[in-house]
Amino acid sequence: MDDSNWLTVMSDVLVATVTEVVADVAAVVLDTDPRAGHIARATLTSIDVVGRRAGIRAATTGWVDLTLFGHRVSAIIFDYDEDVAELQKEIRALALVAHEYLTGGGRVVEQRGWFRAREVVVIDTVDGEWVLGYRSSRNPRGL
């Protein structure tokens, strides 16, 4: 499938899956990244918790990610197959993390490094514990 068709499919899967998971707790805006036309993105703004915003992006180059804007942390999943079911599963996993965060969930933890400590956000979902950091992340399923 060429990139423009895959971008259309990704956009459709992104909006359908994210809306299904977070529509009850967030306003969802979908668009294409103006600096990178191969990326579809959804910006999520919490309805109930002031200041909680997140973004989910999917790229035709084989990755999806979640960013928590207030903390400048993220999680990324790489998958180079053009498998719609797999894409939907990955977006759903990230949308569940976003749902928990947008409803006030998650805790900020200081994680020690070699030279200094960094803040990470730890979020528990039905799948397990996600750790979102500035340069790294961990998820419970090894996605």
C-alpha positions in Angstrom: 0.0 0.0 0.0 1.4 3.4 -0.8 2.0 6.0 1.9 -1.0 8.2 1.0 -3.4 5.3 1.2 -1.8 4.1 4.4 -2.0 7.6 5.9 -5.8 7.6 5.1 -6.2 4.2 6.7 -4.1 5.2 9.7 -6.1 8.4 10.2 -9.4 6.5 10.1 -8.2 3.9 12.6 -6.7 6.7 14.8 -9.9 8.8 15.0 -12.2 5.7 15.4 -10.1 4.1 18.1 -9.2 7.2 20.1 -12.8 8.5 20.0 -14.1 5.1 21.2 -11.7 5.0 24.1 -11.6 8.6 25.3 -14.7 10.4 24.0 -16.3 10.3 27.5 -13.4 12.2 29.1 -11.7 14.3 26.4 -12.3 16.6 23.5 -10.6 15.0 20.4 -9.1 17.0 17.5 -7.6 15.0 14.6 -5.4 16.5 11.9 -2.2 15.9 9.9 1.1 17.2 11.2 1.8 20.3 9.1 5.6 19.8 9.3 5.4 16.1 8.4 2.6 15.1 6.1 3.1 11.4 6.8 1.9 11.7 10.4 -1.7 11.6 11.6 -2.3 13.0 15.0 -5.1 13.3 17.6 -4.9 16.0 20.3 -6.8 15.2 23.5 -7.9 17.7 26.0 -9.5 16.6 29.3 -13.0 17.7 30.0 -12.9 17.4 33.8 -9.2 17.9 34.8 -7.9 21.3 34.0 -4.6 21.4 32.1 -4.4 17.7 31.2 -3.6 17.3 27.5 -2.2 14.5 25.5 -1.4 13.6 21.9 -1.4 10.4 20.0 0.4 10.2 16.6 0.8 7.5 14.0 3.3 7.7 11.2 3.4 5.9 7.9 7.1 5.1 8.7 6.1 2.6 11.3 5.5 4.1 14.7 2.7 5.3 17.0 3.3 7.4 20.1 1.6 9.1 23.1 2.8 12.4 24.5 1.6 13.9 27.8 2.1 17.6 27.1 2.1 18.9 30.7 5.1 16.7 31.6 7.0 16.4 28.3 7.1 12.6 28.5 6.1 10.1 26.0 5.8 6.4 25.0 6.5 5.0 21.5 5.7 1.7 19.8 7.5 0.7 16.7 5.7 -1.6 14.2 6.7 -1.7 10.5 3.8 -4.0 9.3 0.9 -2.4 7.5 -1.5 -4.5 9.6 -4.7 -2.6 10.5 -5.6 -4.9 13.4 -2.2 -4.5 14.9 -2.3 -0.7 14.4 -5.7 -0.6 16.1 -4.4 -2.7 19.1 -1.4 -0.3 19.5 -3.5 2.8 19.3 -6.0 1.4 21.8 -3.2 0.6 24.2 -1.9 4.2 24.1 -5.5 5.6 24.2 -6.1 3.6 27.4 -3.0 5.2 29.0 -4.3 8.6 27.8 -7.7 7.9 29.2 -6.2 7.2 32.7 -4.1 10.3 32.5 -6.9 12.6 31.3 -9.1 11.5 34.2 -6.4 12.5 36.8 -4.5 9.2 37.0 -0.8 8.7 37.0 1.9 9.7 39.4 5.2 11.6 38.9 8.2 9.6 40.2 11.8 10.6 40.3 13.9 8.0 38.5 17.7 8.0 39.3 20.0 8.1 36.3 23.8 8.0 36.0 24.3 11.7 36.3 21.0 13.1 37.6 17.5 12.2 38.5 14.6 12.6 36.0 10.9 12.7 36.5 8.8 10.0 34.9 5.1 9.5 34.9 3.8 6.1 36.0 0.3 5.2 34.8 -1.5 2.0 35.8 -4.0 0.6 33.2 -5.9 -2.7 32.9 -2.9 -3.9 30.9 -0.4 -3.1 33.6 2.1 -0.3 34.5 3.4 2.1 31.9 6.4 4.3 32.6 6.7 7.4 30.4 9.9 9.4 30.4 11.6 12.2 28.4 13.8 9.8 26.4 12.6 6.4 27.2 9.4 4.5 28.2 8.4 1.0 29.4 5.1 -0.7 28.7 3.7 -3.8 30.3 3.3 -5.8 27.1 6.6 -5.2 25.4 4.9 -3.5 22.5 
